[in-house]
């Protein structure tokens, strides 16, 4: 929904990264499975890497052509 709104407003970014974890049981009061917990840890690590990569790109802008 947020992406569709951004598209409608002409503000859709050129690059989007989506991290998702698929659950299997959604019973009220149910706890997180070990598989989902492990996937969450992995997702947090991946997001951290993505942020560091973006920070590095932003800190070192592309050089202009020979001059």
PyMOL Python script that loads the backbone (N, CA, C, O; Angstrom):
from pymol import cmd

cmd.read_pdbstr("""\
ATOM      1  N   UNK A   1       0.825  -1.188   0.000  1.00  0.00           N
ATOM      2  CA  UNK A   1       0.000   0.000   0.000  1.00  0.00           C
ATOM      3  C   UNK A   1       0.870   1.254   0.000  1.00  0.00           C
ATOM      4  O   UNK A   1       0.599   2.194  -0.747  1.00  0.00           O
ATOM      5  N   UNK A   2       1.909   1.276   0.826  1.00  0.00           N
ATOM      6  CA  UNK A   2       2.790   2.442   0.874  1.00  0.00           C
ATOM      7  C   UNK A   2       3.502   2.634  -0.455  1.00  0.00           C
ATOM      8  O   UNK A   2       3.695   3.765  -0.899  1.00  0.00           O
ATOM      9  N   UNK A   3       3.895   1.534  -1.094  1.00  0.00           N
ATOM     10  CA  UNK A   3       4.563   1.640  -2.388  1.00  0.00           C
ATOM     11  C   UNK A   3       3.619   2.171  -3.461  1.00  0.00           C
ATOM     12  O   UNK A   3       4.028   2.958  -4.314  1.00  0.00           O
ATOM     13  N   UNK A   4       2.377   1.750  -3.422  1.00  0.00           N
ATOM     14  CA  UNK A   4       1.401   2.251  -4.387  1.00  0.00           C
ATOM     15  C   UNK A   4       1.152   3.745  -4.191  1.00  0.00           C
ATOM     16  O   UNK A   4       1.005   4.483  -5.165  1.00  0.00           O
ATOM     17  N   UNK A   5       1.106   4.189  -2.946  1.00  0.00           N
ATOM     18  CA  UNK A   5       0.938   5.617  -2.675  1.00  0.00           C
ATOM     19  C   UNK A   5       2.142   6.394  -3.199  1.00  0.00           C
ATOM     20  O   UNK A   5       1.981   7.437  -3.833  1.00  0.00           O
ATOM     21  N   UNK A   6       3.338   5.894  -2.941  1.00  0.00           N
ATOM     22  CA  UNK A   6       4.546   6.554  -3.449  1.00  0.00           C
ATOM     23  C   UNK A   6       4.520   6.616  -4.969  1.00  0.00           C
ATOM     24  O   UNK A   6       4.897   7.630  -5.556  1.00  0.00           O
ATOM     25  N   UNK A   7       4.077   5.539  -5.611  1.00  0.00           N
ATOM     26  CA  UNK A   7       3.982   5.529  -7.073  1.00  0.00           C
ATOM     27  C   UNK A   7       2.973   6.579  -7.545  1.00  0.00           C
ATOM     28  O   UNK A   7       3.250   7.335  -8.476  1.00  0.00           O
ATOM     29  N   UNK A   8       1.823   6.622  -6.911  1.00  0.00           N
ATOM     30  CA  UNK A   8       0.777   7.578  -7.295  1.00  0.00           C
ATOM     31  C   UNK A   8       1.245   9.019  -7.127  1.00  0.00           C
ATOM     32  O   UNK A   8       0.849   9.895  -7.896  1.00  0.00           O
ATOM     33  N   UNK A   9       2.076   9.265  -6.137  1.00  0.00           N
ATOM     34  CA  UNK A   9       2.578  10.617  -5.866  1.00  0.00           C
ATOM     35  C   UNK A   9       3.845  10.931  -6.667  1.00  0.00           C
ATOM     36  O   UNK A   9       4.389  12.031  -6.576  1.00  0.00           O
ATOM     37  N   UNK A  10       4.309   9.953  -7.453  1.00  0.00           N
ATOM     38  CA  UNK A  10       5.524  10.160  -8.228  1.00  0.00           C
ATOM     39  C   UNK A  10       6.775  10.189  -7.363  1.00  0.00           C
ATOM     40  O   UNK A  10       7.770  10.812  -7.735  1.00  0.00           O
ATOM     41  N   UNK A  11       6.736   9.524  -6.215  1.00  0.00           N
ATOM     42  CA  UNK A  11       7.850   9.547  -5.259  1.00  0.00           C
ATOM     43  C   UNK A  11       8.446   8.158  -5.021  1.00  0.00           C
ATOM     44  O   UNK A  11       9.117   7.933  -4.014  1.00  0.00           O
ATOM     45  N   UNK A  12       8.204   7.240  -5.933  1.00  0.00           N
ATOM     46  CA  UNK A  12       8.698   5.879  -5.779  1.00  0.00           C
ATOM     47  C   UNK A  12      10.218   5.868  -5.942  1.00  0.00           C
ATOM     48  O   UNK A  12      10.738   6.363  -6.942  1.00  0.00           O
ATOM     49  N   UNK A  13      10.930   5.308  -4.966  1.00  0.00           N
ATOM     50  CA  UNK A  13      12.394   5.265  -5.099  1.00  0.00           C
ATOM     51  C   UNK A  13      12.820   4.329  -6.229  1.00  0.00           C
ATOM     52  O   UNK A  13      12.065   3.447  -6.637  1.00  0.00           O
ATOM     53  N   UNK A  14      14.034   4.533  -6.725  1.00  0.00           N
ATOM     54  CA  UNK A  14      14.550   3.686  -7.798  1.00  0.00           C
ATOM     55  C   UNK A  14      14.905   2.295  -7.294  1.00  0.00           C
ATOM     56  O   UNK A  14      14.880   1.331  -8.059  1.00  0.00           O
ATOM     57  N   UNK A  15      15.233   2.186  -6.015  1.00  0.00           N
ATOM     58  CA  UNK A  15      15.710   0.922  -5.449  1.00  0.00           C
ATOM     59  C   UNK A  15      14.967   0.645  -4.153  1.00  0.00           C
ATOM     60  O   UNK A  15      14.918   1.497  -3.266  1.00  0.00           O
ATOM     61  N   UNK A  16      14.391  -0.542  -4.043  1.00  0.00           N
ATOM     62  CA  UNK A  16      13.667  -0.932  -2.833  1.00  0.00           C
ATOM     63  C   UNK A  16      14.152  -2.320  -2.415  1.00  0.00           C
ATOM     64  O   UNK A  16      14.256  -3.225  -3.243  1.00  0.00           O
ATOM     65  N   UNK A  17      14.443  -2.477  -1.141  1.00  0.00           N
ATOM     66  CA  UNK A  17      14.827  -3.777  -0.605  1.00  0.00           C
ATOM     67  C   UNK A  17      13.759  -4.193   0.397  1.00  0.00           C
ATOM     68  O   UNK A  17      13.403  -3.427   1.292  1.00  0.00           O
ATOM     69  N   UNK A  18      13.254  -5.403   0.242  1.00  0.00           N
ATOM     70  CA  UNK A  18      12.220  -5.924   1.138  1.00  0.00           C
ATOM     71  C   UNK A  18      12.770  -7.160   1.841  1.00  0.00           C
ATOM     72  O   UNK A  18      13.282  -8.072   1.192  1.00  0.00           O
ATOM     73  N   UNK A  19      12.666  -7.188   3.146  1.00  0.00           N
ATOM     74  CA  UNK A  19      13.054  -8.354   3.934  1.00  0.00           C
ATOM     75  C   UNK A  19      11.776  -8.939   4.513  1.00  0.00           C
ATOM     76  O   UNK A  19      10.968  -8.217   5.099  1.00  0.00           O
ATOM     77  N   UNK A  20      11.592 -10.230   4.354  1.00  0.00           N
ATOM     78  CA  UNK A  20      10.373 -10.872   4.834  1.00  0.00           C
ATOM     79  C   UNK A  20      10.698 -12.198   5.502  1.00  0.00           C
ATOM     80  O   UNK A  20      11.660 -12.877   5.142  1.00  0.00           O
ATOM     81  N   UNK A  21       9.889 -12.546   6.467  1.00  0.00           N
ATOM     82  CA  UNK A  21      10.011 -13.826   7.164  1.00  0.00           C
ATOM     83  C   UNK A  21       8.639 -14.472   7.110  1.00  0.00           C
ATOM     84  O   UNK A  21       7.638 -13.859   7.482  1.00  0.00           O
ATOM     85  N   UNK A  22       8.599 -15.695   6.650  1.00  0.00           N
ATOM     86  CA  UNK A  22       7.335 -16.401   6.532  1.00  0.00           C
ATOM     87  C   UNK A  22       7.070 -17.215   7.787  1.00  0.00           C
ATOM     88  O   UNK A  22       7.844 -18.109   8.131  1.00  0.00           O
ATOM     89  N   UNK A  23       5.993 -16.910   8.456  1.00  0.00           N
ATOM     90  CA  UNK A  23       5.589 -17.671   9.627  1.00  0.00           C
ATOM     91  C   UNK A  23       4.730 -18.863   9.216  1.00  0.00           C
ATOM     92  O   UNK A  23       4.257 -18.945   8.082  1.00  0.00           O
ATOM     93  N   UNK A  24       4.538 -19.782  10.157  1.00  0.00           N
ATOM     94  CA  UNK A  24       3.720 -20.953   9.858  1.00  0.00           C
ATOM     95  C   UNK A  24       2.513 -21.088  10.773  1.00  0.00           C
ATOM     96  O   UNK A  24       1.511 -21.692  10.389  1.00  0.00           O
ATOM     97  N   UNK A  25       2.592 -20.542  11.962  1.00  0.00           N
ATOM     98  CA  UNK A  25       1.496 -20.673  12.920  1.00  0.00           C
ATOM     99  C   UNK A  25       1.159 -19.291  13.479  1.00  0.00           C
ATOM    100  O   UNK A  25       2.039 -18.581  13.966  1.00  0.00           O
ATOM    101  N   UNK A  26      -0.098 -18.922  13.408  1.00  0.00           N
ATOM    102  CA  UNK A  26      -0.514 -17.590  13.845  1.00  0.00           C
ATOM    103  C   UNK A  26      -1.596 -17.658  14.915  1.00  0.00           C
ATOM    104  O   UNK A  26      -2.461 -16.786  14.995  1.00  0.00           O
ATOM    105  N   UNK A  27      -1.537 -18.707  15.739  1.00  0.00           N
ATOM    106  CA  UNK A  27      -2.510 -18.852  16.814  1.00  0.00           C
ATOM    107  C   UNK A  27      -2.334 -17.721  17.829  1.00  0.00           C
ATOM    108  O   UNK A  27      -1.207 -17.351  18.158  1.00  0.00           O
ATOM    109  N   UNK A  28      -3.453 -17.171  18.327  1.00  0.00           N
ATOM    110  CA  UNK A  28      -3.339 -16.124  19.347  1.00  0.00           C
ATOM    111  C   UNK A  28      -2.552 -16.622  20.557  1.00  0.00           C
ATOM    112  O   UNK A  28      -2.814 -17.713  21.064  1.00  0.00           O
ATOM    113  N   UNK A  29      -1.607 -15.841  21.010  1.00  0.00           N
ATOM    114  CA  UNK A  29      -0.804 -16.205  22.167  1.00  0.00           C
ATOM    115  C   UNK A  29       0.319 -17.169  21.866  1.00  0.00           C
ATOM    116  O   UNK A  29       1.083 -17.531  22.761  1.00  0.00           O
ATOM    117  N   UNK A  30       0.433 -17.588  20.623  1.00  0.00           N
ATOM    118  CA  UNK A  30       1.493 -18.519  20.241  1.00  0.00           C
ATOM    119  C   UNK A  30       2.852 -17.839  20.295  1.00  0.00           C
ATOM    120  O   UNK A  30       2.956 -16.625  20.118  1.00  0.00           O
ATOM    121  N   UNK A  31       3.872 -18.612  20.537  1.00  0.00           N
ATOM    122  CA  UNK A  31       5.220 -18.039  20.599  1.00  0.00           C
ATOM    123  C   UNK A  31       5.921 -18.202  19.258  1.00  0.00           C
ATOM    124  O   UNK A  31       5.490 -18.964  18.392  1.00  0.00           O
ATOM    125  N   UNK A  32       6.997 -17.474  19.118  1.00  0.00           N
ATOM    126  CA  UNK A  32       7.792 -17.533  17.907  1.00  0.00           C
ATOM    127  C   UNK A  32       8.544 -18.864  17.855  1.00  0.00           C
ATOM    128  O   UNK A  32       9.101 -19.310  18.858  1.00  0.00           O
ATOM    129  N   UNK A  33       8.553 -19.487  16.686  1.00  0.00           N
ATOM    130  CA  UNK A  33       9.289 -20.744  16.548  1.00  0.00           C
ATOM    131  C   UNK A  33      10.790 -20.463  16.474  1.00  0.00           C
ATOM    132  O   UNK A  33      11.207 -19.333  16.219  1.00  0.00           O
ATOM    133  N   UNK A  34      11.580 -21.480  16.696  1.00  0.00           N
ATOM    134  CA  UNK A  34      13.039 -21.344  16.610  1.00  0.00           C
ATOM    135  C   UNK A  34      13.452 -20.938  15.198  1.00  0.00           C
ATOM    136  O   UNK A  34      14.387 -20.157  15.025  1.00  0.00           O
ATOM    137  N   UNK A  35      12.757 -21.465  14.187  1.00  0.00           N
ATOM    138  CA  UNK A  35      13.076 -21.114  12.798  1.00  0.00           C
ATOM    139  C   UNK A  35      12.823 -19.640  12.520  1.00  0.00           C
ATOM    140  O   UNK A  35      13.629 -18.980  11.864  1.00  0.00           O
ATOM    141  N   UNK A  36      11.712 -19.128  13.013  1.00  0.00           N
ATOM    142  CA  UNK A  36      11.397 -17.710  12.809  1.00  0.00           C
ATOM    143  C   UNK A  36      12.375 -16.837  13.588  1.00  0.00           C
ATOM    144  O   UNK A  36      12.816 -15.806  13.080  1.00  0.00           O
ATOM    145  N   UNK A  37      12.716 -17.224  14.794  1.00  0.00           N
ATOM    146  CA  UNK A  37      13.683 -16.464  15.588  1.00  0.00           C
ATOM    147  C   UNK A  37      15.028 -16.405  14.878  1.00  0.00           C
ATOM    148  O   UNK A  37      15.664 -15.351  14.837  1.00  0.00           O
ATOM    149  N   UNK A  38      15.466 -17.531  14.317  1.00  0.00           N
ATOM    150  CA  UNK A  38      16.735 -17.558  13.585  1.00  0.00           C
ATOM    151  C   UNK A  38      16.656 -16.695  12.332  1.00  0.00           C
ATOM    152  O   UNK A  38      17.612 -15.999  11.991  1.00  0.00           O
ATOM    153  N   UNK A  39      15.535 -16.741  11.657  1.00  0.00           N
ATOM    154  CA  UNK A  39      15.354 -15.915  10.462  1.00  0.00           C
ATOM    155  C   UNK A  39      15.356 -14.432  10.821  1.00  0.00           C
ATOM    156  O   UNK A  39      15.867 -13.612  10.058  1.00  0.00           O
ATOM    157  N   UNK A  40      14.791 -14.080  11.973  1.00  0.00           N
ATOM    158  CA  UNK A  40      14.790 -12.684  12.412  1.00  0.00           C
ATOM    159  C   UNK A  40      16.213 -12.202  12.687  1.00  0.00           C
ATOM    160  O   UNK A  40      16.572 -11.084  12.319  1.00  0.00           O
ATOM    161  N   UNK A  41      17.013 -13.035  13.327  1.00  0.00           N
ATOM    162  CA  UNK A  41      18.418 -12.679  13.588  1.00  0.00           C
ATOM    163  C   UNK A  41      19.145 -12.464  12.260  1.00  0.00           C
ATOM    164  O   UNK A  41      19.898 -11.501  12.110  1.00  0.00           O
ATOM    165  N   UNK A  42      18.921 -13.350  11.310  1.00  0.00           N
ATOM    166  CA  UNK A  42      19.545 -13.229   9.997  1.00  0.00           C
ATOM    167  C   UNK A  42      19.076 -11.952   9.291  1.00  0.00           C
ATOM    168  O   UNK A  42      19.884 -11.241   8.694  1.00  0.00           O
ATOM    169  N   UNK A  43      17.785 -11.662   9.358  1.00  0.00           N
ATOM    170  CA  UNK A  43      17.255 -10.464   8.708  1.00  0.00           C
ATOM    171  C   UNK A  43      17.866  -9.197   9.303  1.00  0.00           C
ATOM    172  O   UNK A  43      18.197  -8.266   8.570  1.00  0.00           O
ATOM    173  N   UNK A  44      18.014  -9.156  10.611  1.00  0.00           N
ATOM    174  CA  UNK A  44      18.628  -7.991  11.257  1.00  0.00           C
ATOM    175  C   UNK A  44      20.065  -7.817  10.775  1.00  0.00           C
ATOM    176  O   UNK A  44      20.495  -6.694  10.511  1.00  0.00           O
ATOM    177  N   UNK A  45      20.806  -8.904  10.657  1.00  0.00           N
ATOM    178  CA  UNK A  45      22.181  -8.840  10.163  1.00  0.00           C
ATOM    179  C   UNK A  45      22.217  -8.332   8.722  1.00  0.00           C
ATOM    180  O   UNK A  45      23.068  -7.516   8.367  1.00  0.00           O
ATOM    181  N   UNK A  46      21.304  -8.812   7.907  1.00  0.00           N
ATOM    182  CA  UNK A  46      21.252  -8.376   6.506  1.00  0.00           C
ATOM    183  C   UNK A  46      20.897  -6.902   6.396  1.00  0.00           C
ATOM    184  O   UNK A  46      21.489  -6.179   5.593  1.00  0.00           O
ATOM    185  N   UNK A  47      19.942  -6.452   7.191  1.00  0.00           N
ATOM    186  CA  UNK A  47      19.579  -5.028   7.187  1.00  0.00           C
ATOM    187  C   UNK A  47      20.771  -4.178   7.608  1.00  0.00           C
ATOM    188  O   UNK A  47      21.033  -3.131   7.016  1.00  0.00           O
ATOM    189  N   UNK A  48      21.487  -4.627   8.620  1.00  0.00           N
ATOM    190  CA  UNK A  48      22.678  -3.902   9.064  1.00  0.00           C
ATOM    191  C   UNK A  48      23.710  -3.780   7.958  1.00  0.00           C
ATOM    192  O   UNK A  48      24.288  -2.712   7.755  1.00  0.00           O
ATOM    193  N   UNK A  49      23.945  -4.883   7.234  1.00  0.00           N
ATOM    194  CA  UNK A  49      24.890  -4.849   6.113  1.00  0.00           C
ATOM    195  C   UNK A  49      24.419  -3.889   5.029  1.00  0.00           C
ATOM    196  O   UNK A  49      25.215  -3.129   4.476  1.00  0.00           O
ATOM    197  N   UNK A  50      23.140  -3.923   4.728  1.00  0.00           N
ATOM    198  CA  UNK A  50      22.571  -3.031   3.712  1.00  0.00           C
ATOM    199  C   UNK A  50      22.771  -1.572   4.114  1.00  0.00           C
ATOM    200  O   UNK A  50      23.147  -0.745   3.284  1.00  0.00           O
ATOM    201  N   UNK A  51      22.525  -1.258   5.368  1.00  0.00           N
ATOM    202  CA  UNK A  51      22.701   0.116   5.854  1.00  0.00           C
ATOM    203  C   UNK A  51      24.163   0.533   5.736  1.00  0.00           C
ATOM    204  O   UNK A  51      24.454   1.636   5.273  1.00  0.00           O
ATOM    205  N   UNK A  52      25.082  -0.333   6.148  1.00  0.00           N
ATOM    206  CA  UNK A  52      26.514   0.011   6.059  1.00  0.00           C
ATOM    207  C   UNK A  52      26.943   0.220   4.612  1.00  0.00           C
ATOM    208  O   UNK A  52      27.733   1.119   4.324  1.00  0.00           O
ATOM    209  N   UNK A  53      26.430  -0.598   3.706  1.00  0.00           N
ATOM    210  CA  UNK A  53      26.760  -0.427   2.288  1.00  0.00           C
ATOM    211  C   UNK A  53      26.242   0.900   1.760  1.00  0.00           C
ATOM    212  O   UNK A  53      26.943   1.598   1.028  1.00  0.00           O
ATOM    213  N   UNK A  54      25.019   1.248   2.129  1.00  0.00           N
ATOM    214  CA  UNK A  54      24.451   2.526   1.687  1.00  0.00           C
ATOM    215  C   UNK A  54      25.220   3.699   2.279  1.00  0.00           C
ATOM    216  O   UNK A  54      25.452   4.696   1.595  1.00  0.00           O
ATOM    217  N   UNK A  55      25.617   3.588   3.540  1.00  0.00           N
ATOM    218  CA  UNK A  55      26.403   4.649   4.154  1.00  0.00           C
ATOM    219  C   UNK A  55      27.736   4.819   3.439  1.00  0.00           C
ATOM    220  O   UNK A  55      28.194   5.946   3.246  1.00  0.00           O
ATOM    221  N   UNK A  56      28.360   3.723   3.046  1.00  0.00           N
ATOM    222  CA  UNK A  56      29.639   3.800   2.341  1.00  0.00           C
ATOM    223  C   UNK A  56      29.464   4.472   0.981  1.00  0.00           C
ATOM    224  O   UNK A  56      30.294   5.286   0.579  1.00  0.00           O
ATOM    225  N   UNK A  57      28.403   4.138   0.284  1.00  0.00           N
ATOM    226  CA  UNK A  57      28.139   4.753  -1.022  1.00  0.00           C
ATOM    227  C   UNK A  57      27.880   6.246  -0.857  1.00  0.00           C
ATOM    228  O   UNK A  57      28.365   7.054  -1.650  1.00  0.00           O
ATOM    229  N   UNK A  58      27.129   6.608   0.154  1.00  0.00           N
ATOM    230  CA  UNK A  58      26.807   8.025   0.371  1.00  0.00           C
ATOM    231  C   UNK A  58      28.018   8.825   0.833  1.00  0.00           C
ATOM    232  O   UNK A  58      28.128  10.014   0.535  1.00  0.00           O
ATOM    233  N   UNK A  59      28.920   8.184   1.552  1.00  0.00           N
ATOM    234  CA  UNK A  59      30.110   8.871   2.052  1.00  0.00           C
ATOM    235  C   UNK A  59      31.144   9.066   0.954  1.00  0.00           C
ATOM    236  O   UNK A  59      31.990   9.955   1.051  1.00  0.00           O
ATOM    237  N   UNK A  60      31.085   8.252  -0.080  1.00  0.00           N
ATOM    238  CA  UNK A  60      32.066   8.307  -1.162  1.00  0.00           C
ATOM    239  C   UNK A  60      31.310   8.440  -2.482  1.00  0.00           C
ATOM    240  O   UNK A  60      31.140   7.457  -3.202  1.00  0.00           O
ATOM    241  N   UNK A  61      30.851   9.671  -2.805  1.00  0.00           N
ATOM    242  CA  UNK A  61      30.052   9.838  -4.021  1.00  0.00           C
ATOM    243  C   UNK A  61      30.854   9.464  -5.268  1.00  0.00           C
ATOM    244  O   UNK A  61      32.083   9.528  -5.277  1.00  0.00           O
ATOM    245  N   UNK A  62      30.146   9.080  -6.298  1.00  0.00           N
ATOM    246  CA  UNK A  62      30.779   8.681  -7.549  1.00  0.00           C
ATOM    247  C   UNK A  62      31.625   9.830  -8.094  1.00  0.00           C
ATOM    248  O   UNK A  62      31.219  10.992  -8.074  1.00  0.00           O
ATOM    249  N   UNK A  63      32.790   9.477  -8.572  1.00  0.00           N
ATOM    250  CA  UNK A  63      33.668  10.492  -9.131  1.00  0.00           C
ATOM    251  C   UNK A  63      33.177  10.886 -10.501  1.00  0.00           C
ATOM    252  O   UNK A  63      32.646  10.063 -11.247  1.00  0.00           O
ATOM    253  N   UNK A  64      33.357  12.148 -10.826  1.00  0.00           N
ATOM    254  CA  UNK A  64      32.992  12.578 -12.165  1.00  0.00           C
ATOM    255  C   UNK A  64      34.061  12.116 -13.128  1.00  0.00           C
ATOM    256  O   UNK A  64      35.131  11.675 -12.707  1.00  0.00           O
ATOM    257  N   UNK A  65      33.791  12.209 -14.386  1.00  0.00           N
ATOM    258  CA  UNK A  65      34.718  11.740 -15.421  1.00  0.00           C
ATOM    259  C   UNK A  65      36.067  12.437 -15.330  1.00  0.00           C
ATOM    260  O   UNK A  65      36.258  13.334 -14.508  1.00  0.00           O
ATOM    261  N   UNK A  66      37.000  12.021 -16.179  1.00  0.00           N
ATOM    262  CA  UNK A  66      38.332  12.622 -16.171  1.00  0.00           C
ATOM    263  C   UNK A  66      38.248  14.120 -16.395  1.00  0.00           C
ATOM    264  O   UNK A  66      37.414  14.600 -17.164  1.00  0.00           O
ATOM    265  N   UNK A  67      39.090  14.829 -15.740  1.00  0.00           N
ATOM    266  CA  UNK A  67      38.939  16.267 -15.881  1.00  0.00           C
ATOM    267  C   UNK A  67      40.163  16.943 -15.670  1.00  0.00           C
ATOM    268  O   UNK A  67      40.213  18.170 -15.753  1.00  0.00           O
TER     269      UNK A  67
END
""", "prot")
cmd.dss("prot")
cmd.show_as("cartoon", "prot")
cmd.util.cbc("prot")
cmd.orient("prot")
